[in-house]
Amino acid sequence: NDINTCLQAVIYAYMLEQQGVHISGCEYRYLRSGTTIKCRYDDDMKSRLDAKLQELKNALDTGNFPYGKDEDTCKYCKIRHICDKQTEAKEEDE
């Protein structure tokens, strides 16, 4: 029920809800492994979605993109130079 983990499913749920479909929850299904991960869809999750979308909008408006704090997150990213991780590294060097 973490918004970052459930983001895609929650966005789909929100879009369906806007079309008049009643949504009580959502889930990811991994067909190869048979695993199902349930994601809550309630007022609290909608509030988290709103905050996450605002964060993403702010990133697009300012060009200051969020990144994972784990070093391995950006290890293979070919566009990591645009994220604020690089800005922070430059500030530390100065």
C-alpha positions as CSV (number, residue, x, y, z in Angstrom):
1,N,0.0,0.0,0.0
2,D,3.0,2.3,-0.6
3,I,2.1,4.9,-3.3
4,N,5.4,4.4,-5.0
5,T,4.9,0.6,-5.3
6,C,1.2,0.9,-6.3
7,L,1.5,4.1,-8.4
8,Q,0.6,2.6,-11.8
9,A,-2.3,0.6,-10.5
10,V,-3.7,3.5,-8.5
11,I,-3.5,5.8,-11.5
12,Y,-5.4,3.3,-13.6
13,A,-8.0,3.0,-10.8
14,Y,-8.3,6.8,-10.6
15,M,-8.8,7.0,-14.4
16,L,-11.5,4.3,-14.3
17,E,-13.2,6.1,-11.4
18,Q,-13.3,9.3,-13.4
19,Q,-15.3,7.3,-16.0
20,G,-17.9,6.3,-13.4
21,V,-16.5,2.9,-12.6
22,H,-16.7,2.0,-8.9
23,I,-13.2,1.0,-7.7
24,S,-12.7,-0.7,-4.3
25,G,-9.1,-1.7,-4.8
26,C,-6.5,-2.7,-7.3
27,E,-3.7,-5.2,-7.7
28,Y,-0.8,-6.3,-9.8
29,R,-0.8,-9.9,-11.1
30,Y,2.5,-11.5,-12.1
31,L,1.4,-14.2,-14.4
32,R,4.7,-16.1,-14.6
33,S,5.0,-16.5,-10.9
34,G,1.3,-16.5,-10.0
35,T,1.9,-13.7,-7.5
36,T,-0.7,-11.1,-6.7
37,I,0.1,-7.8,-5.0
38,K,-3.0,-5.9,-3.7
39,C,-3.1,-2.2,-3.5
40,R,-5.5,-0.3,-1.4
41,Y,-7.7,2.4,-3.1
42,D,-9.3,4.6,-0.6
43,D,-9.4,8.3,0.4
44,D,-5.9,8.0,2.0
45,M,-4.4,6.5,-1.2
46,K,-6.2,9.1,-3.3
47,S,-4.6,11.8,-1.2
48,R,-1.2,10.1,-1.6
49,L,-1.8,10.0,-5.4
50,D,-2.6,13.7,-5.4
51,A,0.6,14.5,-3.5
52,K,2.7,12.2,-5.8
53,L,1.2,13.8,-9.0
54,Q,1.9,17.3,-7.5
55,E,5.5,16.2,-6.9
56,L,5.9,14.9,-10.5
57,K,4.3,18.1,-11.9
58,N,6.7,20.2,-9.8
59,A,9.6,18.1,-11.2
60,L,8.5,18.7,-14.7
61,D,8.0,22.5,-14.1
62,T,11.4,23.0,-12.3
63,G,13.6,20.4,-14.0
64,N,14.5,19.1,-10.5
65,F,13.7,15.4,-10.8
66,P,13.5,13.1,-7.8
67,Y,15.6,10.0,-7.6
68,G,16.1,7.0,-5.4
69,K,18.6,7.5,-2.5
70,D,20.0,4.0,-3.2
71,E,23.2,4.1,-5.3
72,D,22.1,1.2,-7.4
73,T,18.9,3.0,-8.4
74,C,20.8,5.1,-11.0
75,K,23.5,2.6,-11.8
76,Y,22.5,1.8,-15.4
77,C,20.4,4.9,-16.2
78,K,21.6,6.6,-19.3
79,I,19.9,10.0,-18.5
80,R,20.9,10.3,-14.8
81,H,22.6,13.5,-15.6
82,I,19.3,15.4,-15.6
83,C,18.3,14.4,-12.1
84,D,19.0,16.3,-8.9
85,K,21.4,13.6,-7.8
86,Q,24.0,15.2,-10.1
87,T,23.2,18.6,-8.7
88,E,23.7,17.4,-5.1
89,A,27.0,15.8,-6.1
90,K,28.2,19.1,-7.6
91,E,27.2,21.0,-4.5
92,E,29.1,18.5,-2.3
93,D,32.3,19.0,-4.5
94,E,32.1,22.8,-4.1
